[in-house]
Amino acid sequence: MFVIMLLNLGDEKRITDRVTWKQTVAIGLSLAFVMQVLYIVGFGETADMKTMFAQAVDIGTVEYIGKDLLLSLRSSALQQRKLSSSTG
């Protein structure tokens, strides 16, 4: 009882009158989002776990990261050469 008095809710009719169109839209969008998440979790296609695990193990190695960095640096250097030769 004391907590309710501290909240000072007032008349119950005013609480329901405060529901605005923005709150109604927010509730609708929230429900749509929850439905999409449930659909994805329930019916979404998942890849084979063995292939996902194998890729995760390969990606985490130093060799893979080094190779990826080298290839990205090489491709950016080639693009830079093409740009400089076409403009100059």
C-alpha positions as CSV (number, residue, x, y, z in Angstrom):
1,M,0.0,0.0,0.0
2,F,2.8,2.4,0.9
3,V,4.6,1.7,-2.3
4,I,1.5,2.4,-4.4
5,M,1.1,5.7,-2.5
6,L,4.8,6.6,-3.4
7,L,4.2,5.9,-7.1
8,N,1.3,8.3,-7.0
9,L,-0.5,6.6,-9.9
10,G,-3.6,8.6,-9.5
11,D,-6.8,7.7,-11.3
12,E,-6.7,4.4,-13.3
13,K,-8.7,6.0,-16.1
14,R,-5.9,8.5,-16.8
15,I,-3.3,5.7,-17.2
16,T,-5.2,4.2,-20.1
17,D,-5.8,7.6,-21.6
18,R,-2.0,8.2,-21.8
19,V,-1.5,5.4,-24.5
20,T,-0.6,7.4,-27.6
21,W,-0.3,6.4,-31.2
22,K,3.5,6.3,-30.9
23,Q,3.3,3.6,-28.2
24,T,0.8,1.6,-30.3
25,V,3.2,1.7,-33.3
26,A,6.2,0.8,-31.0
27,I,4.3,-2.2,-29.6
28,G,3.4,-3.3,-33.1
29,L,7.0,-3.0,-34.4
30,S,8.3,-4.8,-31.4
31,L,5.9,-7.7,-32.0
32,A,6.9,-7.8,-35.7
33,F,10.6,-7.9,-34.7
34,V,10.0,-10.7,-32.2
35,M,8.1,-12.7,-34.8
36,Q,10.9,-12.3,-37.3
37,V,13.5,-13.5,-34.7
38,L,11.3,-16.5,-33.9
39,Y,10.9,-17.3,-37.5
40,I,14.6,-17.1,-38.2
41,V,15.4,-19.3,-35.2
42,G,12.7,-21.8,-35.9
43,F,12.8,-22.0,-39.7
44,G,16.2,-20.6,-40.7
45,E,18.6,-22.7,-42.7
46,T,21.7,-23.6,-40.8
47,A,24.9,-24.7,-42.5
48,D,26.5,-28.0,-41.7
49,M,28.2,-27.8,-38.3
50,K,31.3,-29.7,-39.5
51,T,32.0,-27.3,-42.3
52,M,31.4,-24.3,-40.0
53,F,33.7,-25.7,-37.4
54,A,36.4,-26.5,-40.0
55,Q,36.3,-23.0,-41.3
56,A,36.5,-21.5,-37.8
57,V,39.6,-23.5,-37.0
58,D,41.3,-22.4,-40.3
59,I,40.4,-18.7,-39.9
60,G,41.9,-18.5,-36.5
61,T,45.4,-19.5,-37.4
62,V,48.4,-17.2,-37.8
63,E,49.0,-18.5,-41.3
64,Y,45.5,-17.7,-42.5
65,I,45.6,-14.2,-41.1
66,G,49.1,-13.6,-42.6
67,K,48.0,-14.9,-46.0
68,D,44.9,-12.7,-45.9
69,L,46.9,-9.6,-45.0
70,L,49.4,-10.3,-47.7
71,L,46.8,-10.8,-50.4
72,S,44.9,-7.7,-49.4
73,L,48.1,-5.6,-49.4
74,R,49.1,-7.1,-52.8
75,S,45.7,-6.3,-54.3
76,S,45.7,-2.7,-53.0
77,A,49.2,-2.2,-54.4
78,L,48.0,-3.5,-57.8
79,Q,45.0,-1.2,-57.7
80,Q,47.3,1.8,-56.8
81,R,49.6,1.0,-59.8
82,K,46.6,0.8,-62.1
83,L,45.3,4.2,-60.9
84,S,48.7,5.8,-61.2
85,S,49.4,4.5,-64.7
86,S,46.0,5.5,-66.0
87,T,46.2,9.0,-64.6
88,G,49.8,9.7,-65.4
